[in-house]
Amino acid sequence: MATVIPDLSPGELLSRFRGRVTEAHPAYPDTIQIQVTDAKGGDWWFVTWDADYSPSDPDVVVGKTVVGADFDEPSGRLTIVFMDGTHFEAEPVPQDDEVPDDPEYWQLFTPEGLVLNWGPCRRWRIKRAADPV
């Protein structure tokens, strides 16, 4: 069965990433997961894999409101901006021998069941979250 992916750019998808941080927790190994609930009650999940992130304490972001997500392509850094002027940053861990089968740097899961992957090899991929790799 064919799967249709909406015609979305990564920038368009990131521009919709808004709402209140309702949950954040560390995950194994040295990753973080952040849940954001948007104005319609939809849940977004931001997950790091091969990325350094700051702040490192997930409790610091719980209750904050996401008002923007800025992406710097040369560095691969994603900055999630909060209403109070603070931010959360995720930046890929530099690797000399990167290959396409390496883990993503980070992922953003949407309420509609899509996932935006950044990396490996500094590339974007939007797909249905339930589809095989």
Backbone as a ProteinNet text record, in pm:
[ID]
protein_1_A
[PRIMARY]
MATVIPDLSPGELLSRFRGRVTEAHPAYPDTIQIQVTDAKGGDWWFVTWDADYSPSDPDVVVGKTVVGADFDEPSGRLTIVFMDGTHFEAEPVPQDDEVPDDPEYWQLFTPEGLVLNWGPCRRWRIKRAADPV
[TERTIARY]
82.9	0	88.9	60	138	102.4	202.2	182.1	206.2	113.1	125.6	175.2	282.6	338	298.8	242.7	208.7	330	305.8	413	452.9	539.7	586.5	736.7	782.6	926.7	960	1084.5	1122.8	1092.3	1114.7	1086.2	938.7	851.3	707.1	668.4	723	691.2	742.2	864.5	918.8	840.3	783	706.1	576.1	530	408.2	436.2	561.8	602.7	591.1	473.3	441.2	358.2	368.6	284.4	358.6	294	346.3	422	538.7	615.4	543.7	489.1	411.6	490.3	599.9	683	822.1	921.3	1059.9	1134.7	1212.6	1288.1	1411.5	1513.4	1631.3	1597.1	1668.9	1653.2	1791.6	1796.7	1923.7	1963.4	2085	2200.6	2221.1	2224.2	2253	2168	2039.9	1946.9	1837.6	1754.2	1643.4	1519	1405	1275.6	1190.3	1132.9	1051.6	915.5	808.7	672.7	617.8	561.4	498.6	354.3	260.5	119.3	77.6	27.3	-8.2	-147.8	-189.8	-317.1	-437.9	-424.6	-535	-534.2	-438.4	-427.2	-342.3	-279.1	-192.4	-56.6	-2.5	128.3	238.9	342.5	466.1	572.2	665	777.8	906.5	996.2	1130.6	1225.4	1308.8	1396.9	1536.8	1637.4	1775	1830.5	1926	1999.9	2148.8	2202.7	2345	2361.7	2320.8	2329.6	2359.2	2439.5	2456.9	2339.4	2298.8	2185.4	2205.6	2138	2147.5	2018.6	1963.4	2012.7	2000.9	2084.4	2086.8	1982.1	1927.5	1825.4	1687.7	1618.3	1489.1	1383.4	1393.3	1294	1290.4	1399.7	1408.9	1310.7	1278	1192.3	1044.1	1010.4	870.7	791.4	676.1	589.6	616.1	729	759.4	676.8	663	586	677.9	674.6	754.9	689.4	767.5	717.2	794.1	897.3	974.5	1076.1	1118.8	1224.5	1311.7	1435.2	1529.3	1633.7	1660	1757.2	1871.5	1995.8	2116.1	2178.1	2158.8	2202.5	2352.9	2440.8	2584.3	2628.5	2575.2	2617	2525.6	2404.1	2305.6	2235.9	2256.8	2199.9	2052.4	1968.7	1827.7	1810.5	1751.1	1723.3	1572.8	1522.7	1380.9	1368	1288.2	1277	1149.3	1163.9	1050.7	1000.6	875	809.5	883.7	948.4	1016.5	1154.9	1191	1319	1432.1	1409.8	1512.3	1500.6	1593.1	1589.8	1651.8	1626.9	1685.7	1758.2	1881.5	1959	2000.1	1995.9	2047.6	2140.2	2261.4	2360.3	2423.5	2433.8	2491.5	2630.1	2656.1	2789.2	2876.7	2988.1	3073.9	3125.4	3122.2	3171.5	3252.7	3368.3	3454.8	3413.8	3355.2	3327.1	3176.6	3099.2	2954.4	2908.1	2808.5	2750	2597.6	2526.2	2380.2	2303.9	2361.7	2292.5	2307.9	2385.3	2401	2267.5	2254.2	2130.5	2110.9	1987	1955.2	2020.4	2042.8	2090.3	1973.2	1857.3	1736.3	1614.2	1499	1372.4	1263.1	1166.8	1049.2	926.4	849.3	727.3	608.2	518.4	402.7	276.4	173.7	46.7	-19.2	14.7	-43.4	26.4	126.3	195.7	312.7	362.9	482.5	603.9	720.4	844.6	941.8	1002.5	1107	1240.1	1324.6	1457.7	1561.9	1658	1774.2	1895.6	1961.8	2078.6	2039.8	2135.2	2278.8	2317.6	2443.2	2500	2434.6	2389.6	2332.3	2223.4	2125.1	2013.5	1881.2	1777	1640.5	1566.5	1470.7	1380	1248.6	1138	1005.1	935.2	880.8	811.8	702.8	621.5	525	602.2	571	645.3	630.8	519.3	495.1	560.8	611.9	675.3	810.6	849.7	983.3	1091.5	1207.2	1321.9	1352.3
-116.1	0	124.4	218.8	341.4	435.6	506.2	603.2	741.6	833.3	969.1	1058.3	1127.8	1222.1	1362	1444	1580.2	1654	1745.9	1824.9	1935	1899.9	1991.8	2007.1	2127.5	2146.9	2138.1	2110.2	2110.4	2244.4	2353.2	2485.5	2504.8	2457.3	2467.4	2386.1	2266.9	2181.9	2245.1	2295.5	2360.7	2485.9	2555	2675.9	2644.3	2520.7	2478.7	2425.4	2408	2352	2460.9	2468.1	2568.5	2503	2552.1	2502.3	2496.1	2435.2	2426.9	2295.5	2304.1	2184.1	2116.7	1997.9	1926.5	1813.8	1774.1	1667.8	1678.4	1646	1638.3	1544	1455.7	1362	1313	1273.6	1215.8	1076.1	1034.1	898.8	839.6	712.1	642.6	635.5	652.1	699.9	848.6	926.3	1070.4	1143.3	1115.9	1183.6	1249.2	1327	1392.5	1381.3	1373.7	1371.5	1483	1564.7	1677.8	1669	1671.4	1670.4	1812.4	1855.4	1986.9	1965.2	2023	2012.9	2144.3	2135.9	2256.8	2307.1	2418.6	2482.5	2394.1	2299.2	2208.2	2081.6	2071	1952.8	1842.2	1868.5	1769.3	1763	1642.5	1623.2	1611.9	1690.2	1686.4	1628	1552.5	1500.7	1538.5	1600.6	1630.2	1534.9	1463.3	1360.8	1379.7	1380.5	1385.1	1244.2	1224.4	1098.4	1129.9	1166.1	1200	1352	1411.1	1556	1592.6	1696.2	1757.2	1852.2	1873.7	1962.9	2042.3	2156.5	2245.9	2326.5	2340.3	2293.1	2141.3	2084.3	1938.4	1887.2	1974.6	1935	1949.2	1838.6	1847.3	1922.3	1921.1	1989.6	2139.9	2196.1	2339.8	2386	2299.7	2341.9	2310.3	2224.2	2187.4	2311.1	2330.1	2444.1	2564.6	2565.8	2677.5	2664.9	2775.8	2778	2799.7	2705.8	2715.4	2817.2	2918.7	3021	3022.6	2940.3	2935.9	2824.4	2787.4	2687.8	2736.4	2770.8	2822.9	2717.8	2699	2599.4	2666.9	2635.3	2685.8	2571.9	2575	2464.7	2437.3	2538.9	2507.7	2427.4	2460.7	2389.7	2271.9	2273.6	2170.8	2195.6	2312.8	2344.6	2384.7	2323.9	2361.6	2433.2	2552.2	2629.1	2639.8	2586.7	2597.1	2717.8	2816.7	2943	2942	2985.5	2990	3132.6	3143.1	3272.3	3362.9	3305.3	3387	3435.2	3408.7	3454.9	3353.6	3245.3	3141.4	3047.5	2953.2	2861.1	2726.6	2629.1	2495.9	2473.3	2423.6	2398.9	2253.9	2203.4	2069.9	2085.7	2031.7	2042.8	1906.7	1865.8	1734.8	1715.6	1594	1557	1536.9	1607.6	1592.5	1448.6	1399.2	1265.1	1268.2	1202.4	1200.8	1095.4	986.8	874	847.5	952.6	941.6	867.8	781.3	708.2	719	699.6	715.7	626.8	516.5	428.6	471.9	576.3	625.1	679.5	690.1	745.4	892	935.4	1076.2	1159.5	1287.4	1378.2	1407.1	1437.3	1460.2	1433.9	1417.9	1392.1	1478.1	1516	1587.6	1512.5	1458.4	1383.6	1477.8	1473.1	1562.5	1491.1	1567.2	1506.2	1426.6	1458.5	1389.6	1258.9	1221.8	1095.3	1104.7	1224.6	1241.8	1256.1	1231.5	1256.1	1327.1	1432.3	1505.9	1461.6	1403	1358.1	1455.4	1490.6	1566.6	1478.5	1442	1356.1	1212.6	1127.9	1154.4	1219	1249.1	1309.6	1443	1511.4	1646.4	1651.2	1561.6	1560.2	1552.5	1606.8	1605.2	1483.7	1439.9	1335.6	1350.8	1361.4	1363.4	1235.1	1162.4	1038.2	1013.3	914.6	871.8	801.7	834.1	776.3	625.1	571	426.9	348.8	421.2	352.4	296	184.4	130.1	228	208.5	295.2	282.5
0	0	0	-87.2	-96.9	18.1	67.9	173.5	117.2	140.3	90.3	203.7	178.6	274.5	225.5	313.5	271.3	217.4	125.2	65.4	163.2	256.4	360.3	352	373.3	387.9	536.6	569.1	710.6	778.2	707.2	764	796.1	707	732.8	855.3	864.8	979.1	1108.5	1107.9	1227.1	1265	1166.5	1196.7	1270.2	1263.3	1333.3	1473.2	1506	1635.1	1741.8	1803.7	1904.6	2013.7	2135.2	2242.6	2375.2	2471.1	2608.2	2628.8	2691.2	2725.1	2842	2815.9	2916.8	2982	2919.2	2975.6	2915.2	2993.7	2945.7	3036.9	2976.7	3058.9	2984	3062.2	2998.5	2948.1	2849.4	2795.1	2777.4	2754.6	2742.3	2596.8	2559.5	2635.4	2610.7	2710.5	2702.9	2599.8	2600.2	2510.7	2594.4	2527.9	2596.6	2509.7	2574.4	2505.6	2564.2	2476.6	2519.4	2449.9	2529.5	2475	2480.1	2368.1	2357.7	2314.1	2388.2	2353.1	2288.7	2163.9	2090.8	2129.9	2070.8	2105.5	2076.1	1984.2	1949.8	2035.3	2127.6	2212.8	2153	2038.3	1973.9	2040.9	2048.7	2111.4	2007.9	2027.6	1951.7	2043.6	1988.3	2065.3	1994.4	2068.3	2018.8	2089.5	2012.6	2066.6	2009.3	2096	2046.8	2040.5	1951.3	1942.1	1942.6	1828.3	1817.9	1823.4	1935.6	1949.7	2094.6	2109.7	2241.1	2260	2383.7	2407.8	2536.1	2540.3	2654.3	2663.9	2783.8	2911.4	2923.3	3007.9	3022.2	3120.9	3204.7	3301.1	3237.5	3209	3142.6	3223.4	3356.3	3438.3	3413.5	3365.1	3340.9	3232.9	3137	3025.3	3046.8	3143.2	3166.3	3207.8	3142.6	3170.7	3082.9	3011	2921.2	2792.8	2722.5	2598.5	2479.7	2383.7	2261.6	2168.6	2126.7	2034.3	1902.9	1891.5	1768.5	1770.1	1650	1633.2	1518.5	1549.5	1450.8	1419.2	1290.1	1246.8	1174.3	1215.8	1152.2	1071.6	940.9	855.5	860.6	855.6	857.1	979.8	1097.1	1218.5	1249.7	1194.5	1227	1359.7	1418.8	1549.9	1537.3	1619.5	1631.3	1763.7	1758.4	1879.2	1895.4	2006.5	2040.8	2133	2090.8	2162.6	2246.9	2373.2	2464.6	2483.3	2523.6	2540.1	2638	2739.1	2840	2795.2	2668.3	2614.3	2627.7	2700.8	2711.5	2592.1	2582.6	2469.7	2506.7	2421.4	2430.1	2298.5	2304.2	2182.7	2171	2048.8	2016.2	1896.3	1909.9	1802.2	1777.5	1649.8	1618.5	1678.3	1721.7	1768.7	1644.9	1634.1	1515.5	1502	1377.1	1348.6	1220.4	1223.4	1105.7	1003.7	1049.9	960.9	947.7	934.6	928.3	801.9	819.1	706.5	715.3	603.4	602.1	700.3	745.8	840.6	986.2	1013.1	1150.6	1202.2	1334.3	1390.7	1353.9	1358.2	1336.2	1446.5	1417.8	1522.3	1616.5	1555.1	1633.2	1545.7	1613.7	1544.6	1607.2	1523.7	1570.4	1520.1	1614.3	1583.5	1593.8	1494.5	1490.4	1539.4	1575.1	1614.9	1501.6	1376.6	1260.6	1226.9	1305.8	1281.8	1186.2	1161.4	1079.4	1169.7	1112.8	1185.8	1091.4	1143.7	1073.5	1132.9	1051.1	1093.1	1039.7	1124.3	1078.8	1101.4	991.4	996.4	971.7	953.4	946.7	813.3	802.4	680.3	646.8	751.5	735.5	628.7	643.8	549	624	560.4	612.6	560.9	640	592.7	668.2	594.8	654.1	608.8	706	673.5	777.3	752	852.3	963.4	1087.3	1199.9	1206.4	1160.2	1165.9	1051.6	950.7	837	877.8	814.4	844.1	804.4	862.4	832.9	689.1
[MASK]
+++++++++++++++++++++++++++++++++++++++++++++++++++++++++++++++++++++++++++++++++++++++++++++++++++++++++++++++++++++++++++++++++++++

